[in-house]
Amino acid sequence: MKVCAVDLKSNNAILTVLDDKKFIDLKVKKITLENDENQEDIRIFCNEFLLFLEQNEVEKIVIKKRAKKGNFAGGPVTFKMEGLIQLNPLCEVELISAQTVNSFEKKNEIEFPEGLKKYQEVSYLTALTYLNQ
């Protein structure tokens, strides 16, 4: 099963795709929402994300949850991007808590694959956590 894990930071959707627990080093590693107040930019983000899903035959999306309030709360743009991703008509979306990802990382010795960028590590861990549940 091809799983795309998403880590939402600032105005970026950081992407990592795994196929049966194997990392796939793709050219597209993140998709950016340039201006969340501009309808055309939102359409561009949605279209780029859908194209990414289609081209890579993604079967499931997993998103690492962000806190809704407090010191480590996610920014409002990340929640807007999450909603847009959840509306995709191509595959299911599941949210995974940060605690679940952190617990998985502590219990397992993680070796990051060659080709994985440092900023993709959280989305990679999110995908591994989902696939090992």
Residue pairs with C-beta under 8 A, 6 or more apart in sequence:
1 19
1 20
1 59
1 60
1 131
2 17
2 18
2 19
2 24
2 56
2 57
2 58
2 59
2 60
3 17
3 18
3 19
3 58
3 59
3 60
3 61
3 62
3 127
3 130
3 131
4 15
4 16
4 17
4 52
4 53
4 56
4 58
4 60
4 61
4 62
4 127
5 15
5 16
5 17
5 18
5 61
5 62
5 63
5 64
5 123
5 124
5 126
5 127
5 130
6 13
6 14
6 15
6 61
6 62
6 63
6 64
6 85
6 123
6 126
7 13
7 14
7 16
7 63
7 64
7 120
7 122
7 123
7 126
8 14
8 63
8 64
8 66
8 74
8 78
8 81
8 82
9 78
9 119
10 75
10 77
10 78
11 32
11 33
11 34
11 36
11 77
11 81
12 30
12 31
12 32
12 33
13 30
13 31
13 32
13 33
13 45
13 49
13 81
13 85
14 29
14 30
14 119
14 120
14 122
14 123
15 26
15 28
15 29
15 30
15 31
15 52
15 120
15 123
16 23
16 29
16 116
16 120
16 123
16 124
16 126
16 127
17 23
17 24
17 26
17 56
17 58
17 127
18 24
18 124
18 127
18 128
18 131
21 128
21 131
21 132
23 113
23 115
23 116
23 124
24 56
25 113
25 115
25 116
26 56
28 52
29 117
29 119
29 120
30 119
31 45
31 48
31 49
31 52
32 45
33 41
33 42
33 45
33 77
33 80
33 81
34 41
34 44
34 45
35 41
36 42
36 76
36 77
36 80
36 81
42 80
42 84
45 81
45 84
46 84
46 87
49 84
49 85
49 88
50 88
50 90
52 58
53 61
53 88
53 90
53 91
54 90
58 90
58 91
59 91
60 91
60 92
60 93
60 94
60 130
61 85
61 88
61 91
61 92
61 93
61 94
62 93
62 94
62 95
62 96
62 126
62 127
62 129
62 130
63 82
63 85
63 93
63 94
63 95
63 96
63 126
64 95
64 96
64 98
64 101
64 122
64 123
64 126
65 95
65 96
65 97
65 98
66 72
66 73
66 74
66 78
66 79
66 98
67 73
67 74
67 98
68 74
68 79
85 93
86 93
94 130
96 126
96 129
96 130
100 129
101 122
101 125
101 126
101 129
104 125
104 128
104 129
104 132
105 125
105 129
108 128
108 132
110 125
110 128
112 121
112 124
113 124
116 124
